[in-house]
């Protein structure tokens, strides 16, 4: 090596080490003062050189050793110690097709409202190799689907194992039903073939922000835009149960009409023949970067790299260095102009999980008169609105209030929240007046705008009557 290359290598190592030291402070000390990502800083300038990567990895190991922080266990190495729940032999995909693994599951005794027993975790292995993990929530209804992508021809052995190492010892073993394979073709197969595999942010059960109980990915939403030349763009959004760092709960409700976190993950453009012409992922500080990372069975692998759920292509994909990851089947495709409102309504348990996580998150004010700037009312005290047409939003902001019609025929006015509908899809949530309960509300007076409230007992959504446009 030349002197210049030696200096470059040492410099890169030191830069990576410094970045990781800053990352460590951000990830291990909850910083919730400003609505900014907590880190890792190193992912702001990804991709990094090999020496920077080495520096970051070395310092990460040192900090883990000094602080006693548990390393995330390689799920491949953990396979033999994870109790076997179910097995099946399934056929590979047809030409141009993909395969989805489906099964029913439950987490007996779990309750998303209780941090220590929020959920169980099931790990999926295909032909003895780790594929992904499923967070099984007692509240969730319907079958779980796992995208396996395009499986090679022939028969494949599938195992479901309980990831007992990722949850509190008090969590009982999950129950699973029979495994079944679903073969997909056409556009749905194309969507699944490019759907990213998502490496989870943190699965240490002793951590404040473990993905077994906080900010968990639950839905993968594909949005398809078809272009005049026959090409198409597919955008993938991941819906998390909450945003663990970044936008405050009051702003999530006022700007986005929800407290779950819906984040763009990956975007791919295909020509009329299905060839990839462009692909990008959303990195830290919401910066879109060209994807040049590794793939799993043709699918991009991305890592959740910040508490506000941004992504990095610096993922763990090699044998002996794997991390828990997520590959749930995509929901029915929507358009790029649609929000997640309808998808969440079709999966009502998402609202229930949102409300339960808010209730145990510590940001619900006990006294409205002394509410902190980061605090909200109980989630059952809001009306959650779908996308607001620009003219409707502008009129409500100018008026400063929105009208409600109650079930007894009375009309009341609610103050328009600060920053109302400033998010991607101009959604918002408005707080009910004191003394008005969610069960008292019949409709909002905004014409043509869908809205819902949460039941005070079940926390499930009830859509309000729609005022004709």
Buried (B, 14 or more C-beta within 10 A) or exposed (E): EEEEEEEBBEBBBEBBBBBBBBBBBBBBEEBBEEBBBBBBBBBBEBBBBEBBBBBBBBBBEBBBEEEEBEEBBBBBEBBEEBEEBBEBEBEBBBEEBBBBBBBBBBBEEBBBBBBBBBBBBBBBBBEEEBBBBBBBBBBBEEBBBBBBBBBEEEEBEBBBBBBBBBBBEEBBEBBBEEBBBBBBEEBBBBBBBBBBBBBBBBBBBEBEBBBBBBBBBBBBBBBBBEEEEEBBBBBBBBBBBBBBBBBBBBBBBBBBBBBBBBBBBBBBBBBEEEEEEEBBBBBBEEBEBEBEBBBBBEBBBBBBBBBBBBBBBBBBBEEEEBBBBBBBBBBEBBEEEBBBBBBBBEBBBBBBBBBBBBBBBEBBBEEEEEBEEBBBBBBBBBBBBBBBBEEBBEEBBEEEBBBBBBEEEEEBEBEBBEBBBBBBBBBBBBBBEEEBEBEBBBBBBBEEBBBBBBBEEBBBBBBBEBBEE
